Amino acid sequence: MAASSTTAFTASLACAKPDSLIFLRRSAGGFGIRSIAMPLRSRRRLRRGGTRCEAVTDIGVKGASNSRASSISALEQFKALGSDRYMKERSSIGVIGLSIHTAPVEMREKLAVPEALWSRAIGELCNLNHIEEAAVLSTCNRMEIYVVALSWHRGIREVMEWMSKTSGIPVSELRDHLFMLRDSDATRHLFEVAAGLDSLVLGEGQILAQVKQVVKVAQSSGGLGKNIDRLFKDAISTGKKVRTETNISSGAVSVSSAAVELALMKLPASYALSARMLLIGAGKMGKLVIKHLAAKGCKRVVVVNPSIAKVDAIREELEDIEIIYKPLTEMFSSAAEADVVFTSTASETPLFLKEHVENLPPVSENLGGFRLFVDISVPRNVGSCVSDVKTARLYNVDDLKEVVEANKEDRLRKAMEAQAIITKELKSFEAWRDSLETVPTIKKLRSYAERIKSAELEKCIQKMGDDVLTKKVRRAVEDLASGIVNKLLHGPLQHLRCDGTDSRTLDETLENMHALNRMFSLDTEKAILEQKIKAKVEKVQS
């Protein structure tokens, strides 16, 4: 290896924390070492334009033997840096998933997890070797998995493999539609989701209720640790604050109301309100469909549902519209008498296929001659094959963008108002999380002091002898030693305690933490993350 190459390689390792070390086969006679690294202080800002430094070195056969000493020196320096990213970094908060912005409904429905199965999914995710905490948010517009990963790279890989296994979609295909965010970016994303900024319909209220439900399910299934718990509770608080302090919810519509708007847009204006409306499913979204139909002036709707109880409850609440109940056995006969069919059920298989629709009686020419199917369910309730029927028109949640685009400028203005609140709440959460970094140091410092105390006590007791060391004297000596340790530790520990609310105090606290780690060589102890990973592996294998 040429001296300049060795120097460049060693320098790249010394000045930066490698994010990956890749051995590349160059040819039959040699190989290359490629170190992709980034300076420690630039690591978190990489996504925002941070630096990226690379060193590429080719090692040929000719100089291999002569460079052995240099190579060993470089690798020893690499090890001495303690650059194992899996053990030296704190655990990461991350989100991996897809949404209406990144994936079509055909893919989202394969990955959708019904609320009844959230608990099982959380349990499976927490059993992965590098996942410590987990929560699942699955709605008609998104499927997102929030985790605390003991190792970011390995944890995310395990989650991707889990998603592939449960959906039957190859990882290579998933990658084209997944988004992955880490730490502050993941936190901001969830805050935006809870505030309704990431919804198809800006400011919609249903997503906040769904985020609350995630907390409830995760708590009962044991997936909620201190990080995910605080993350989601702060997200809920942020969502409420955005809706209270801005006008983002004024005039905001839900997916259900957008579905009603879309249906009315597709009908001739003069006959729209006289169209025969049918709703399949009387759940939360179905109820909102009825509510918005009534608000638009519709006077009658037929509702098909497994039981009449939910329909009766909606009747009592919405008195301005006539609601006719039909059992599931009359679903197809009810569709034959409808001009517009809304579907909103939790069925995992389509309710309507081509053969169910093609023989239905024609719709009046006054209404365009087409029967409209507006499917707001994920997985879809109406098969895509229905679009092949000449007398039918099929719309799903992805088609609602047409309605939303009409208010694009207003959406952007309201989003800017909300972002200021989200940024403030994000800083507060990050400060709280940074304050947790001192906890391991506090534990290690106290453990270090206790070991010294125990060793010195043992020496003292041996010197004193049994004839002098009564129980009373022994207790007094132990109390004295403990008192001295506590007095000595009081000052340093006070400077490690911080609630994260004051950024200046937090910076000072973190500086104190690093100083104590260096002075007492606390970082040479076995990494806490390493212990956790080992415990996870042993638990899974047992």
N, C-alpha and C positions, 0 to 999 in steps of 0.2 A: 504494500500500500504506500503510495507516495506520501511524503511528510505533510504536504499541504492538504491532501485528502483526509489524512488521519486527524489533523488539526481541526479541519472544518467539521468532521463528524463529531469529535470530542466537544468542540465548542457549541455545536447545536444542542448536545445533551446537557451541557453545563448551564446554558443560559435559559433553557426552556424545559417545560414539563411535557414529555412526549405524549401525544394523544394516541399514537399508534406506532408500532415498529414493524415494518413489513420486510420480509426477506423475499426478494424477487429473483427467480431463476433467469439468468441472462442468456446462457448458452450451455453447451455440454462442458465447457471448460471454465466456467466461472459463475459468480452470482453477485447480486448487488444488495446493499443494505439501504433502505430508504426510511429515513426518520421524518415523520410528519409531526412537527411540534409547534406549540404556541407558548409565548411567555406567560408566566403565572398570572400576572396582573391583567393580561388581556383576555384570559380564558372566558370570563363571563360575558365579555363584550363582543365575542366572535361573530354572533348573528347580527350585530349592529355595525359591522365594518371593522372589527379588530384585525390585528395582523396575523399572518400565517407564515412561518418560516420553514424552509425545507432544506435538508442536506442530502444529496444523493452521491453515493460513492460506489465505484466499480472496483471489485477485487479480482484480479486475474490470477491465473495459475502461477505465473512467473514470480510475482511478488508475494505470494501467499506465505511462504515460510519466513521470509524476512520481516513480515509485518505482524507475526504472531504476538510479539511482546506488546506492540502498539495496540492491537486489537483487544488483547486481554485487559490492557490498561483502560481502554475506552469502556469496555463492558463493566469493569470493576467500578469505574466512575459512575456509570449508568445505575448500577445497583446501589451505590453509596448515596445517590440522590434520593433514595426512597421514593422512586417515581411510580410505584405500583398504583395506578389510578383506582383500582378496585378497593384498596385497603386504606388509602390515605385521605380520600375525600369523604365528606359527610354524605349520608344517604340523600338521594335526590328525590324531589317531588316531580312527577312527570305525568303527562297525559298522552295517550295514544288512541287514535280513533278516526272516525270519518263522519261527515255530515252532509247535509244537502248541498253544501258549497264545494265538496270534494268528490262526492260519489253519487251515481245515479240510484234511483230507488231499487233497481234490480239487485244491486249489491248490498244496499243497506238492509233490505229485508232478510237477506241470508245471515247477516251478522246480528240482527235484532235479538235482544234477550227480553222475553216477557217479564214483567215485574215479579211474577210468581217465582221466577227462576233466578232473580238477582242474587238472592242469598247463597244459592248453590254456586253460582259463578264466582262470587266473592271468595267463598271457601276454597275453590279450586285455584284461584289466582294467588291467594295467600299461602298456598301449599307449594308454590313455585320457589325454587332455591333462593332466588335473589329478590323476592318481593316480600316486604315487611307489612305493608298496609295496602288495602285496595277498596275501591268503590266503583260501581257501574252505573252510568247514566245512559239509558236507552229509551229513546222516544221515536216518534215517526220521522223526525228530521235529523237525528244523530244517534251514534252509538260510540260512547267515549268511556275509556277505562282510566281511572286516576289511581296512581300507585305511589308508594314510597319504595324506591329501589335501593337495595344495599349496594348494588353495582348498576349504574345506569345502562351501560352497553349490554351486559348480560341479562339484566332484568327486562329491558325492552325486547330483546330477542326472544326471551321466554314468553312474554305476553303475545308477541306476534305469532309465535308457534301455537299458542293456545287459541288465538283467534282463528288461525287457519284450521286447526283441528276441529273446533266447534262449528265452523261454518262450511267446511269442505272446500274452501277457496285456497288455492296454492299461495304461499307467501309471496312468490314472485308477482302474482296478480294483485295481491293486496297492497303491495308497496306503492303501486301507481295511484292509489286513492287515499292512503293513510296520511295523517299528519301526526307529528310527534313534537311535543313541546316540553321544555325542562325548566324547573325551578320558577323564576319570576315570570317567564313567558307562559308556563302552564297555569300559574296563579292568575295572571291577568286574563287568560282565556276563560277560566271558570267564572271569574268576576263578571266578564262581559256576557257570558252565557246566562248567568243568574239575573243580570240587569236587562236581558232581552236584546242586547246589541248584536248577538250572533244569530238571532232567530231569523227565519224567513220573513216574519212580520215583526218589525221593530217594536220593542216594548211590550210584546205579548206577555200576559200574566201567567199563563199556564206553566211555562218553563220554571218559574220560581217555585211553584207548588211541587213540580217534579224533582227539583234539586232538594227540597225539604224531605221528600220521600226517600231520596237516596240516603240521607243521614239516618232516617228511621230504620231502613232495611240494614244498612251497614252496621249500625249499633247492635242490632239483634243477631247479626251473623258473625260478629267478632272481627270484622275487617277494619274497624275504625280505631286507629291509634291516635296519639296526640297531634300528629301532623295533619292527617286527613280530616280529623274531627275539627280542628281549628280552621283548616282551609275551607271546608264547606260551611261552617258556621259564619265565618267572615264573608263568604260569598253570598249567603242568604242576607246577612246584614247589609252588604253593599247593594244587593238587588233592591232591597226595601228603600234604602237611602236614595238611590237613583230615582226611583219612582215617586218618592216624596218630595225631593228637592228640585226635580226637573219636570218638564211637561211631556216627558217621553211617552207616558201612557195616555195622554189626551188624544183621542181619535185613533188610538192603537187598535188594531184588530187581531183576531186570533186566526189560526189555520182554518178553523171552522167558518168564521165569517168571510175569510178570503175565498173559501170554497163556494159559499153562497153568492158572493160577488161574481165569481167566475161563471157560475151557472147562469146568472141573470144577464151577464155580458153576452153569452152565447145564444140567448133567446131573443126573438124579436121584441123590441121594447113595448109595443102596444099589447102584446099578449103574455108577457113574462109572468105577471102576477096571477094569471088564470091557469098557468101550467099545473098539472097534477104532480105533486111532490111526494116522493117516497123516501123514507130513511130506514136503513138497515142498521140496527144497533142503537141502544138508548143509554150509552155510557156518557162520560163527561163531555167528549167531543160531539157526540150525537145530540146531547142536550143543547150545546151551544149552536149547532146547526139550526135546531128548531127556534131557538131564541132569536137568531139573526133573520131567519125567514119571517118571523112575526114582526120584527122591527122594520123589515122591508115592505110589509103590507100583505104578506101571504096570509090567507084565512084558514087554510086547511092543509094538514099533512098526515100521511099514513105512516105509522111506525111499526116495523117488524122487529120483534125482540123475543128472546126465549121465555121471558116472564112478563107479566103485566105490572108487577110492583113498581119498577122504575118508571114506566110510562105513566102510571097514576100519579107518582110523585111529581113528574114534570107537568102534568095537567094542572095540579094544584098550584104550582108556581107560575105557570104561563096561561093566563085566562083569556088572552086576546086572540088565541089561535085554536081551532078545533083539531084535536089530536085523536086519530083513529088507531086503535091497537089491532095488530094482526100477529098470530103466532108464526114461528119459523116454518111450519108446514105450509103456510100460504105465501111464502116469499116469492115464488115464481109467478103465481097468479096475481099477486099484488104488483109485481113489476110489469105484467102485461097491461095493467090499467094505469101505469104511471108514465109521465113524460120526462121526468128527471128523477134519477135514482142516486141518492147519496149513500155511500157505504162507510161505516165506521165501527168495525168490530175487531176483536182480538184473535180472530180465526187465523190459523197458520197456513191454511190452504184456501185457494180461491173459492168464493161462493158462486160466482158467475163465470162461465166459460162460453166459448163460441156457440156450442150446441144449445145452451140455455137461452141465448139471446136471439139467434137468427130466425127463430120461428115465432117470436113475439109479434103481436099485431102492430101495424104501422102507426106512427105518431101523426097527428094532424099537420097538414101543410102550413097552417097558420103559425105553427111553432117550429117551422123549418123542416119538418119531415124526419128529424133525427131524434132518437131517444138518447138523452145525455146520461152518462154514468160518471159521477164525480166521486172518485175513490180517495179518501184521506186516511186510509189504513196502511200501516207498515207492520208486517208483511201485507201485500196488497190483497184486497178482497175480490177484485175483478181481474181476471187473467188478461194478459196483453193481447191474446188472440181475439178478444172481443172487438178490438180496433179493426179487424178484418171484416166485420159485419157492415154492410153498406148502409144500413139504416140506423147505425149506432155511432156515437161519438164518445170516446173514452178520455178522461182526464184524471191524473193522479197528483200527488202533492208537489211533484216537480213542476207541474204546469201552473201552479199558483204564482210563480214568479211574474207572470204576466200582469197579475193584479198588483203585486208589490211594486213593480217598476214604475207604476203610475205616480208614486209618492217618493221617488228617489231623493230629490233635493231636500224635502222635509226630513227624511230619514237621516241624511248626512248632518244636517244642522242639529238635530236632537242628539245624535250620537256624540258630537263634539261637546255638548253640555255634560253628558254623562261621563265622558272620559276623564274629566278633571277630578270627579269624585272617585272614580276607579283608581286613578294614579295615586291619590292620597291614601286610599285604603290598602293599596298594594304595598306602599312604603311601610305602612304600619305592620302589615303581616310579615314582610321581609325582615323588618327590625326585630320582631318577636322571634322569628326563626333564627336570625343571626345570634340572638341572645342565648339560644340553646347551645351554641357551639362551646360555651364556657363550661357546661355541665360535665363533660368528660374530663376536662382539666381539673375541675374541682374534685372529682372523685379520685383521679389519679394522684393529685397532690396530697389529699388526705390519706390515701392508701400508702403512698411513699412515706409520709410522716409516721403512720402507724407501724410500718415495718421497722423503721429506725427505733421507734419507742420500744417495741417488743424486744428487739435485739439488745438494746442497751439495758432494758429491765432485767433480761435474763443474765447479763453479765453482772449487774449489781446484786441480784439475788444470790448468785453463786459466790460472790465475794463476801457477802454478809454472813452466810452460813445459817444452818437451821437453828442453832442455839440462840441467835439474835432475832431471827425472822419469825416473829409471832404473826398470827392472822391479822392482828390490829396493825402491826408495823408494815406488813406486806400491803395491806389495803392503803395505808398512808403513802407508801412509796409509789404504788400504782396511781393513786389520785394525784400525787405530785407530778408524776410524768405526764399524765393526761392533761393536767392543768397547764404545764409548760407548753405542750404541743398545741393546745387550743389557743393559748395566748399568742404564740408565734404565728399560728395560721390565721388568726382573726383578721389582721390587716390585709394580707394577700387575698383571702377569700372575699372580703368586703369589696375589693377592687375587681373581683370577677363576677359579682352579682349585678345584674342589670335587667330591667323589664323591657328594654327595647324601644321605649317611647321617645327617648331623647337621642338623636343621632350622634351628637358630640360625645355623650356619655358612652354610647355603644362603641364608638370608634376607640375611645380610650380603654374600654374594657377588653376589646379584642387585642389591642396592643399589649395590654398587661398579660393576657392569656398566652400570647406568643412568647413574651419575655420569660414567663414562668416555665413554659415548656422547654425553652432553651436552657435556662439556668439549672433546672433539675433533671434535664434529659428525660422528660416525661413521654416524649414521642417515641422513645425506644421501647416502651412497653408494648405488649401485644395489642394490635389495633382492635378497637371495639367492633368495627364492622367485620373484621376477620372472625371474631368470636361469634357474632350473630350468624354469619354465613355458615360457619361450621355447625352451629346448633341447628340451623334449618336443614342442612344436608343430613345430619344424623337423625332428625325427626322424620324426614321423608323416607329414609332408608329403613327405619325401625318398624 
